[in-house]
Amino acid sequence: MRHLAIYDMDKTITAAPTWTRFLLHAARARAPWRLALFPVVGAAGLAYLVKAIDRAGLKQFAQRLMLGRAMAPAEIERVAESFAAHEAEHGVLHGARAQIEADRASGCMLVMATASHGYYAGAIARRLGFDHVVATKAKRDPRGHFLSLIEGDNCYGPAKLRMIEDWMAGEGLERSALHVRAYSDHVSDAPLLEWADEGFAVNAHGPLKALAKARGWPELDWR
């Protein structure tokens, strides 16, 4: 029996959400004039709250404004690595770091599963010693440049679990041969926590706290 430990990233491993901070970091590093467009991102966020656009649409719109239409691989690697270096040093919760180390020591395969884009989530994951990353992917143009558009699903909610299962199939991992632990702060990951052999509500917000109590999931506070 192999053991998997699957971690959400934002507000589970990290103290704060990373997406907006990555966009601002990239804009400062590449084209500071784009920071003047950030209030428009805020307006789009309000449109999301009233369900005028969906989460994927919000993500694509904000990335187009703050990152531009396309980024060369070397360029996105540069800004992703600089952001990840700072985040791994200053943004990771001590409790998360301790649990990651404990799961590694017990022989777990460590998997980060996040709605964040893989180009920077992967850079954070490498610094924390994760074995694999399941994340939102960006489309690429014929030159291989990263576009502001999402390839496939946004790795969120039920789509996250489907993407984990697709990753497992690609790795030749049979669910029946695995013992899975899953950690998340948000109720959107309820499908993953239900599917896991052990689901943990970490730094949980109100809706997840209520669901964890109903389901009997242990609550952890890594803050």
Secondary structure, DSSP 8 states (H G I E B T S, - for coil): -EEEEEE--TTTTBSS--HHHHHHHHHHHH-GGGGGGHHHHHHHHHHHHTTSS-HHHHHHHHHHHHH-SEE-HHHHHHHHHHHHHHHHHHTB-HHHHHHHHHHHHTT-EEEEEEEEEHHHHHHHHHHHT-SEEEEEEEEE-TT--EEEEEES--S-THHHHHHHHHHHHHHT--GGGEEEEEEESSGGGHHHHHHSSEEEEES--HHHHHHHHHHT--EE---
